[in-house]
Amino acid sequence: MNQTIESAIGLIAGMNGGIAAVLVSQPLDTVKVKIQTFPELYHSATRCFIDTLFKEGLFRGLYAGTLPALIASAAENAVTFAILPPCQNIVAYMFGISDTKTLNLLQYGLAGFFTGIGSASVLCPTELVKCRAQAFNEMILLDHKKALPTGPAGITKHILKTEGLRGLYRGFLPTLARETFGMGVFFGSYEFFRDLMTPSGSAKEDLGHLATAVAGGLSGMAIWTSIFPFDVVKSRMQIGHLSPNSPSYHSTNFLHVLRLIYQTEGFFST
């Protein structure tokens, strides 16, 4: 298939997949962000979910930050699946391989690593706005003196006014670490599970929709298990630095925040 057509198909499929994923998972993502950033307020996902639903409502609470999340997810998936084929070609060239279908698991993972660089670049600003929208009520609760803006447009304008363009990329390093390492794990494990489920004598391209979905689901579990510490640090840096009750998160140093979380809360806090 022509490289341009393949990238275009990946672009459209990725955007649609990203939108569907957000609409299904946004409430759980909101709970995740709140627990990561405000461990002193929420001690369980169930309690956070119930409190958010009854105190803030379904759409203003659990679905807060949906617009930037839709933009982020659609952009990430579009960029990922558009540049994955070229990244696979680059890896194939690096290793002197003529057909990308013959890449091994590590080489697929390396292509995913390169893909993560592109996705991190579009994700960081949109995820920053999303996370601050999700954490709006907690920020008001912990800092009564600040009149924080609401809505994606208001939050973006406030960031640009108070922190400049650079402010939109707060937490970029943990985002980059999460995306590069995570994409490497995802695409490497995805091909591993596809190989595992392919009957002897058959090609993995002939796998049915169910087997492909199972491979994708298992790969999703693998990626989040491996990148969660990076995601916690990202959330703390993008939101926690705003709270005067969390002076440790004022730092914009990725490793400093990671070390501080480990020292004060332990490994499983990440």
Backbone hydrogen bonds in HBPLUS format (Angstrom, degrees):
<---DONOR---> <-ACCEPTOR-->    atom                        ^
c    i                          cat <-CA-CA->   ^        H-A-AA   ^      H-
h    n   atom  resd res      DA  || num        DHA   H-A  angle D-A-AA Bond
n    s   type  num  typ     dist DA aas  dist angle  dist       angle   num
A0006-GLU N   A0002-ASN O   2.91 MM   4  6.13 162.0  1.94 157.5 163.3     1
A0007-SER N   A0003-GLN O   2.95 MM   4  6.14 156.4  2.01 146.6 152.6     2
A0008-ALA N   A0004-THR O   2.94 MM   4  6.16 153.4  2.01 145.3 153.0     3
A0009-ILE N   A0005-ILE O   2.92 MM   4  6.14 160.5  1.96 153.5 157.9     4
A0010-GLY N   A0006-GLU O   3.01 MM   4  6.18 158.3  2.06 143.2 149.6     5
A0011-LEU N   A0007-SER O   2.82 MM   4  6.02 146.0  1.94 142.5 152.4     6
A0012-ILE N   A0008-ALA O   3.07 MM   4  6.34 165.6  2.09 153.8 154.9     7
A0013-ALA N   A0009-ILE O   2.95 MM   4  6.05 169.3  1.96 153.6 157.2     8
A0014-GLY N   A0010-GLY O   2.84 MM   4  5.73 152.6  1.91 139.0 147.5     9
A0015-MET N   A0011-LEU O   3.06 MM   4  6.24 157.1  2.11 145.5 150.9    10
A0016-ASN N   A0012-ILE O   3.10 MM   4  6.33 169.7  2.11 154.2 156.5    11
A0017-GLY N   A0013-ALA O   2.92 MM   4  6.02 158.1  1.97 146.9 153.8    12
A0018-GLY N   A0014-GLY O   2.89 MM   4  6.01 152.4  1.97 144.8 152.3    13
A0019-ILE N   A0015-MET O   3.06 MM   4  6.33 157.3  2.12 150.1 155.1    14
A0020-ALA N   A0016-ASN O   3.10 MM   4  6.31 166.4  2.12 150.1 153.6    15
A0021-ALA N   A0017-GLY O   2.99 MM   4  6.13 156.8  2.05 146.0 152.5    16
A0022-VAL N   A0018-GLY O   3.13 MM   4  6.35 155.5  2.20 146.5 151.8    17
A0023-LEU N   A0019-ILE O   3.17 MM   4  6.42 168.7  2.18 155.0 157.3    18
A0024-VAL N   A0020-ALA O   3.25 MM   4  6.44 146.1  2.37 144.8 152.9    19
A0025-SER N   A0021-ALA O   2.91 MM   4  5.97 160.9  1.94 149.9 155.9    20
A0026-GLN N   A0022-VAL O   2.86 MM   4  5.22 141.7  2.01 154.4 151.9    21
A0028-LEU N   A0025-SER O   3.07 MM   3  5.46 117.5  2.48 110.8 125.3    22
A0029-ASP N   A0025-SER O   2.95 MM   4  6.18 152.0  2.03 154.9 163.8    23
A0030-THR N   A0026-GLN O   2.88 MM   4  6.13 153.9  1.95 155.9 162.2    24
A0031-VAL N   A0027-PRO O   3.15 MM   4  6.44 157.8  2.20 144.4 149.6    25
A0032-LYS N   A0028-LEU O   2.94 MM   4  6.16 155.5  2.00 143.6 150.8    26
A0033-VAL N   A0029-ASP O   2.95 MM   4  6.20 164.0  1.97 154.0 156.5    27
A0034-LYS N   A0030-THR O   3.06 MM   4  6.24 164.5  2.08 150.9 155.1    28
A0035-ILE N   A0031-VAL O   3.01 MM   4  6.17 164.3  2.04 153.2 157.1    29
A0036-GLN N   A0032-LYS O   2.94 MM   4  6.07 161.6  1.97 151.8 157.5    30
A0037-THR N   A0033-VAL O   3.03 MM   4  6.08 153.9  2.10 146.5 152.9    31
A0038-PHE N   A0034-LYS O   2.82 MM   4  5.65 152.7  1.90 146.8 154.1    32
A0041-LEU N   A0038-PHE O   2.99 MM   3  5.47 154.6  2.06 113.5 121.2    33
A0042-TYR N   A0038-PHE O   3.22 MM   4  6.52 153.2  2.29 155.0 162.8    34
A0048-CYS N   A0044-SER O   3.09 MM   4  6.28 161.7  2.13 147.0 152.3    35
A0049-PHE N   A0045-ALA O   2.89 MM   4  6.03 159.9  1.93 148.8 154.2    36
A0050-ILE N   A0046-THR O   2.98 MM   4  6.20 167.4  2.00 153.1 156.0    37
A0051-ASP N   A0047-ARG O   2.88 MM   4  5.98 169.4  1.89 153.1 156.6    38
A0052-THR N   A0048-CYS O   2.95 MM   4  5.97 164.0  1.98 147.4 152.4    39
A0053-LEU N   A0049-PHE O   2.97 MM   4  6.08 160.6  2.01 147.6 153.3    40
A0054-PHE N   A0050-ILE O   2.99 MM   4  6.14 169.3  2.00 156.5 158.6    41
A0055-LYS N   A0051-ASP O   2.85 MM   4  5.68 152.2  1.93 147.1 154.9    42
A0056-GLU N   A0052-THR O   2.93 MM   4  5.29 149.7  2.02 131.4 140.0    43
A0057-GLY N   A0053-LEU O   3.01 MM   4  4.63 130.0  2.27 107.3 119.9    44
A0061-GLY N   A0057-GLY O   3.09 MM   4  4.99 125.3  2.40 110.3 121.8    45
A0062-LEU N   A0057-GLY O   3.34 MM   5  6.95 147.1  2.45 149.5 155.1    46
A0063-TYR N   A0058-LEU O   2.87 MM   5  6.20 138.0  2.04 150.3 162.8    47
A0064-ALA N   A0061-GLY O   3.17 MM   3  5.18 162.7  2.20 109.1 109.9    48
A0069-ALA N   A0065-GLY O   3.06 MM   4  6.08 145.8  2.18 141.2 151.7    49
A0070-LEU N   A0066-THR O   2.73 MM   4  5.96 150.6  1.81 153.6 161.0    50
A0071-ILE N   A0067-LEU O   3.01 MM   4  6.32 162.5  2.04 154.4 159.0    51
A0072-ALA N   A0068-PRO O   2.79 MM   4  5.89 159.6  1.83 144.2 150.6    52
A0073-SER N   A0069-ALA O   2.82 MM   4  5.92 169.2  1.83 150.4 153.6    53
A0074-ALA N   A0070-LEU O   2.91 MM   4  5.89 165.1  1.93 147.1 152.2    54
A0075-ALA N   A0071-ILE O   2.91 MM   4  5.89 159.0  1.95 143.3 150.0    55
A0076-GLU N   A0072-ALA O   2.79 MM   4  5.91 160.7  1.82 148.4 154.6    56
A0077-ASN N   A0073-SER O   2.92 MM   4  6.01 174.4  1.92 152.4 154.3    57
A0078-ALA N   A0074-ALA O   2.89 MM   4  5.88 155.0  1.95 142.1 150.2    58
A0079-VAL N   A0075-ALA O   2.85 MM   4  5.93 169.7  1.86 151.4 154.6    59
A0080-THR N   A0076-GLU O   2.78 MM   4  5.87 163.6  1.81 151.3 157.1    60
A0081-PHE N   A0077-ASN O   2.99 MM   4  6.02 175.7  1.99 148.8 150.3    61
A0082-ALA N   A0078-ALA O   2.96 MM   4  5.89 132.5  2.19 138.5 151.3    62
A0083-ILE N   A0079-VAL O   2.95 MM   4  6.00 158.4  2.00 152.1 155.8    63
A0084-LEU N   A0080-THR O   2.91 MM   4  5.79 126.1  2.20 141.2 154.5    64
A0087-CYS N   A0083-ILE O   2.97 MM   4  6.12 155.2  2.03 149.1 156.8    65
A0088-GLN N   A0084-LEU O   2.83 MM   4  6.09 151.0  1.91 156.3 164.9    66
A0089-ASN N   A0085-PRO O   2.94 MM   4  6.24 149.2  2.04 147.5 156.4    67
A0090-ILE N   A0086-PRO O   2.90 MM   4  6.23 148.5  2.00 145.1 153.6    68
A0091-VAL N   A0087-CYS O   3.00 MM   4  6.28 161.5  2.04 147.8 151.9    69
A0092-ALA N   A0088-GLN O   2.88 MM   4  6.06 159.2  1.92 146.4 152.7    70
A0093-TYR N   A0089-ASN O   2.89 MM   4  6.10 153.9  1.96 144.7 151.6    71
A0094-MET N   A0090-ILE O   2.89 MM   4  6.16 154.4  1.96 148.1 155.5    72
A0095-PHE N   A0091-VAL O   3.08 MM   4  6.35 145.5  2.20 147.7 155.8    73
A0097-ILE N   A0092-ALA O   2.70 MM   5  4.70 173.1  1.71 147.7 147.1    74
A0096-GLY N   A0093-TYR O   3.20 MM   3  4.97 161.6  2.23  99.4 104.8    75
A0102-THR N   A0099-ASP O   3.05 MM   3  5.78 166.0  2.07 120.2 124.7    76
A0103-LEU N   A0100-THR O   3.19 MM   3  5.44 166.3  2.21 112.3 113.3    77
A0108-TYR N   A0104-ASN O   2.92 MM   4  6.23 152.5  1.99 154.4 162.7    78
A0109-GLY N   A0105-LEU O   2.92 MM   4  6.16 153.7  1.99 144.8 152.6    79
A0110-LEU N   A0106-LEU O   2.88 MM   4  6.17 145.2  2.00 140.9 150.4    80
A0111-ALA N   A0107-GLN O   3.03 MM   4  6.28 154.3  2.10 143.6 149.7    81
A0112-GLY N   A0108-TYR O   3.00 MM   4  6.31 150.5  2.09 144.0 152.5    82
A0113-PHE N   A0109-GLY O   2.89 MM   4  6.21 145.7  2.01 143.1 152.9    83
A0114-PHE N   A0110-LEU O   3.11 MM   4  6.46 158.8  2.15 151.3 154.4    84
A0115-THR N   A0111-ALA O   3.03 MM   4  6.27 151.7  2.12 142.5 151.0    85
A0116-GLY N   A0112-GLY O   2.98 MM   4  6.23 143.3  2.11 146.4 155.4    86
A0116-GLY N   A0113-PHE O   3.18 MM   3  5.20 124.8  2.50  94.9 108.4    87
A0117-ILE N   A0114-PHE O   3.22 MM   3  5.58 145.1  2.35 105.0 113.9    88
A0118-GLY N   A0115-THR O   3.12 MM   3  5.60 124.7  2.44 108.9 120.5    89
A0119-SER N   A0115-THR O   3.24 MM   4  6.63 160.7  2.28 149.6 155.2    90
A0120-ALA N   A0116-GLY O   2.96 MM   4  5.97 157.1  2.01 145.6 150.9    91
A0123-LEU N   A0119-SER O   2.96 MM   4  5.99 141.1  2.12 145.9 157.8    92
A0124-CYS N   A0120-ALA O   3.20 MM   4  5.98 169.3  2.21 148.9 148.7    93
A0127-GLU N   A0123-LEU O   2.81 MM   4  5.79 162.7  1.84 169.7 175.4    94
A0128-LEU N   A0124-CYS O   3.00 MM   4  6.05 149.1  2.10 146.5 154.7    95
A0129-VAL N   A0125-PRO O   3.22 MM   4  6.51 161.7  2.25 148.4 151.4    96
A0130-LYS N   A0126-THR O   2.98 MM   4  6.15 160.4  2.02 144.5 150.7    97
A0131-CYS N   A0127-GLU O   2.84 MM   4  5.94 167.1  1.86 150.8 153.6    98
A0132-ARG N   A0128-LEU O   3.11 MM   4  6.30 158.1  2.16 147.3 153.0    99
A0133-ALA N   A0129-VAL O   3.00 MM   4  6.19 148.0  2.11 146.6 155.4   100
A0134-GLN N   A0130-LYS O   2.95 MM   4  6.22 154.7  2.01 149.8 157.1   101
A0135-ALA N   A0131-CYS O   2.98 MM   4  6.14 141.4  2.13 140.9 151.0   102
A0136-PHE N   A0133-ALA O   3.41 MM   3  5.21 166.6  2.43 103.1 104.6   103
A0139-MET N   A0135-ALA O   3.02 MM   4  6.22 153.2  2.09 157.9 165.6   104
A0140-ILE N   A0136-PHE O   3.13 MM   4  6.45 153.6  2.20 149.9 156.9   105
A0141-LEU N   A0137-ASN O   2.97 MM   4  6.14 154.2  2.04 142.6 150.1   106
A0142-LEU N   A0138-GLU O   2.99 MM   4  6.16 151.5  2.07 145.2 151.6   107
A0143-ASP N   A0139-MET O   2.96 MM   4  5.88 132.6  2.19 138.8 150.3   108
A0146-LYS N   A0143-ASP O   3.42 MM   3  6.09 158.9  2.47 116.5 121.0   109
A0155-ILE N   A0151-GLY O   2.93 MM   4  6.09 162.5  1.96 159.9 165.3   110
A0156-THR N   A0152-PRO O   2.94 MM   4  6.04 163.3  1.97 147.3 152.2   111
A0157-LYS N   A0153-ALA O   2.96 MM   4  6.11 163.6  1.99 149.1 153.9   112
A0158-HIS N   A0154-GLY O   2.96 MM   4  6.08 155.7  2.01 143.4 150.2   113
A0159-ILE N   A0155-ILE O   2.96 MM   4  6.19 157.7  2.01 151.3 156.8   114
A0160-LEU N   A0156-THR O   3.01 MM   4  6.25 166.9  2.03 153.8 157.0   115
A0161-LYS N   A0157-LYS O   2.94 MM   4  6.08 150.0  2.03 144.3 153.0   116
A0162-THR N   A0158-HIS O   2.93 MM   4  6.02 160.7  1.96 151.1 155.6   117
A0163-GLU N   A0159-ILE O   2.72 MM   4  5.35 154.4  1.79 147.5 154.7   118
A0164-GLY N   A0160-LEU O   3.11 MM   4  4.20 131.3  2.36 100.1 109.9   119
A0167-GLY N   A0164-GLY O   2.91 MM   3  5.37 140.7  2.07 108.7 119.7   120
A0168-LEU N   A0165-LEU O   3.10 MM   3  5.63 144.1  2.24 111.0 119.5   121
A0169-TYR N   A0166-ARG O   2.98 MM   3  5.40 151.0  2.07 108.8 118.0   122
A0170-ARG N   A0167-GLY O   3.20 MM   3  5.28 155.9  2.27 111.9 109.8   123
A0172-PHE N   A0169-TYR O   3.11 MM   3  5.29 131.2  2.36 139.7 131.7   124
A0175-THR N   A0171-GLY O   3.18 MM   4  6.28 148.8  2.28 141.6 150.9   125
A0176-LEU N   A0172-PHE O   2.69 MM   4  5.94 155.1  1.75 156.1 163.4   126
A0177-ALA N   A0173-LEU O   2.86 MM   4  6.09 163.1  1.88 154.1 158.6   127
A0178-ARG N   A0174-PRO O   2.85 MM   4  5.90 156.9  1.90 139.5 146.5   128
A0179-GLU N   A0175-THR O   2.90 MM   4  6.06 162.0  1.93 149.7 154.2   129
A0180-THR N   A0176-LEU O   2.93 MM   4  5.97 172.4  1.93 154.7 157.2   130
A0181-PHE N   A0177-ALA O   3.12 MM   4  5.86 155.2  2.19 140.0 146.5   131
A0182-GLY N   A0178-ARG O   2.81 MM   4  5.42 142.2  1.96 128.6 141.2   132
A0183-MET N   A0179-GLU O   2.81 MM   4  5.65 160.8  1.85 138.7 144.4   133
A0184-GLY N   A0180-THR O   3.10 MM   4  6.18 152.8  2.18 140.5 148.2   134
A0185-VAL N   A0181-PHE O   3.00 MM   4  6.28 158.4  2.04 149.2 154.6   135
A0186-PHE N   A0182-GLY O   2.77 MM   4  5.99 161.3  1.81 151.4 157.5   136
A0187-PHE N   A0183-MET O   2.99 MM   4  6.04 173.0  2.00 151.5 151.7   137
A0188-GLY N   A0184-GLY O   3.08 MM   4  5.93 152.3  2.16 139.2 147.8   138
A0189-SER N   A0185-VAL O   2.85 MM   4  5.80 164.1  1.87 147.1 152.3   139
A0190-TYR N   A0186-PHE O   2.77 MM   4  5.83 149.0  1.86 146.8 156.8   140
A0191-GLU N   A0187-PHE O   3.19 MM   4  6.23 162.4  2.22 138.3 141.5   141
A0192-PHE N   A0188-GLY O   3.09 MM   4  6.29 148.0  2.20 138.2 147.8   142
A0193-PHE N   A0189-SER O   2.86 MM   4  6.11 163.6  1.88 155.3 157.2   143
A0194-ARG N   A0190-TYR O   2.99 MM   4  6.17 151.5  2.07 143.6 152.2   144
A0195-ASP N   A0191-GLU O   2.90 MM   4  6.05 159.0  1.94 145.7 151.1   145
A0196-LEU N   A0192-PHE O   2.92 MM   4  6.15 152.6  2.00 144.8 153.1   146
A0197-MET N   A0193-PHE O   3.07 MM   4  6.22 144.6  2.20 141.1 148.6   147
A0198-THR N   A0195-ASP O   3.30 MM   3  5.23 154.4  2.36  98.4 105.9   148
A0202-SER N   A0199-PRO O   3.05 MM   3  5.55 156.9  2.10 138.6 138.3   149
A0206-ASP N   A0203-ALA O   2.94 MM   3  5.57 161.7  1.98 117.0 123.1   150
A0207-LEU N   A0204-LYS O   3.20 MM   3  5.41 167.0  2.22 110.5 112.4   151
A0212-THR N   A0208-GLY O   3.06 MM   4  6.23 158.8  2.11 148.8 155.3   152
A0213-ALA N   A0209-HIS O   2.85 MM   4  6.02 153.0  1.92 146.0 153.6   153
A0214-VAL N   A0210-LEU O   2.88 MM   4  6.16 155.8  1.94 151.0 157.8   154
A0215-ALA N   A0211-ALA O   2.95 MM   4  6.17 159.1  1.99 147.3 152.8   155
A0216-GLY N   A0212-THR O   2.96 MM   4  6.20 154.0  2.02 144.0 151.3   156
A0217-GLY N   A0213-ALA O   2.84 MM   4  6.10 153.8  1.91 147.6 155.0   157
A0218-LEU N   A0214-VAL O   2.92 MM   4  6.14 165.7  1.94 155.9 158.7   158
A0219-SER N   A0215-ALA O   2.99 MM   4  6.09 151.8  2.07 141.5 149.8   159
A0220-GLY N   A0216-GLY O   2.89 MM   4  6.09 145.9  2.00 141.5 151.0   160
A0221-MET N   A0217-GLY O   3.06 MM   4  6.41 149.4  2.15 145.3 152.8   161
A0222-ALA N   A0218-LEU O   3.00 MM   4  6.28 152.0  2.08 142.3 150.3   162
A0223-ILE N   A0219-SER O   2.89 MM   4  6.14 158.6  1.94 151.8 156.7   163
A0224-TRP N   A0220-GLY O   3.14 MM   4  6.30 169.4  2.16 148.8 151.2   164
A0225-THR N   A0221-MET O   3.07 MM   4  6.11 152.3  2.15 143.6 151.2   165
A0226-SER N   A0222-ALA O   3.21 MM   4  6.32 149.8  2.30 141.8 149.1   166
A0227-ILE N   A0223-ILE O   2.98 MM   4  6.12 145.7  2.10 149.9 159.3   167
A0228-PHE N   A0224-TRP O   3.20 MM   4  5.56 131.0  2.45 137.9 141.7   168
A0230-PHE N   A0227-ILE O   2.99 MM   3  5.46 121.3  2.34 114.2 128.3   169
A0231-ASP N   A0227-ILE O   3.16 MM   4  6.47 152.7  2.24 151.1 159.4   170
A0231-ASP N   A0228-PHE O   2.99 MM   3  4.96 115.2  2.43  96.1 112.6   171
A0232-VAL N   A0228-PHE O   2.94 MM   4  6.26 151.8  2.02 158.0 165.5   172
A0233-VAL N   A0229-PRO O   3.16 MM   4  6.41 166.9  2.17 150.8 153.2   173
A0234-LYS N   A0230-PHE O   2.97 MM   4  6.18 156.3  2.02 145.5 152.5   174
A0235-SER N   A0231-ASP O   2.98 MM   4  6.21 162.6  2.01 148.5 152.2   175
A0236-ARG N   A0232-VAL O   2.96 MM   4  6.20 162.3  1.99 154.3 159.3   176
A0237-MET N   A0233-VAL O   2.92 MM   4  6.07 160.5  1.96 151.8 157.0   177
A0238-GLN N   A0234-LYS O   2.91 MM   4  6.05 155.8  1.97 150.4 157.3   178
A0239-ILE N   A0235-SER O   2.97 MM   4  5.94 147.0  2.08 146.2 153.6   179
A0240-GLY N   A0236-ARG O   2.68 MM   4  4.52 114.9  2.10 112.2 131.9   180
A0242-LEU N   A0239-ILE O   3.01 MM   3  5.84 165.1  2.03 126.7 131.5   181
A0243-SER N   A0240-GLY O   3.12 MM   3  5.63 155.0  2.19 115.0 121.4   182
A0246-SER N   A0243-SER O   3.04 MM   3  5.41 162.9  2.07 112.3 116.8   183
A0249-TYR N   A0246-SER O   3.07 MM   3  5.85 159.3  2.11 123.6 128.6   184
A0250-HIS N   A0247-PRO O   3.17 MM   3  5.49 168.3  2.18 112.4 115.4   185
A0257-VAL N   A0253-ASN O   3.06 MM   4  6.32 163.7  2.09 159.3 162.6   186
A0258-LEU N   A0254-PHE O   3.02 MM   4  6.24 162.1  2.05 151.4 156.9   187
A0259-ARG N   A0255-LEU O   2.90 MM   4  6.02 163.1  1.93 147.0 151.4   188
A0260-LEU N   A0256-HIS O   2.93 MM   4  6.08 155.5  1.99 145.3 152.6   189
A0261-ILE N   A0257-VAL O   2.96 MM   4  6.14 159.7  2.00 151.9 156.3   190
A0262-TYR N   A0258-LEU O   3.12 MM   4  6.32 161.7  2.16 146.4 151.5   191
A0263-GLN N   A0259-ARG O   2.90 MM   4  6.10 155.8  1.96 148.8 155.5   192
A0264-THR N   A0260-LEU O   2.97 MM   4  6.05 157.0  2.03 148.5 153.9   193
A0265-GLU N   A0261-ILE O   2.82 MM   4  5.53 152.1  1.90 147.1 153.8   194
A0266-GLY N   A0262-TYR O   3.01 MM   4  4.47 137.0  2.20 110.0 119.7   195
A0269-SER N   A0266-GLY O   3.35 MM   3  5.67 157.0  2.41 105.3 112.0   196
A0270-THR N   A0267-PHE O   3.06 MM   3  5.81 159.1  2.11 118.4 124.2   197
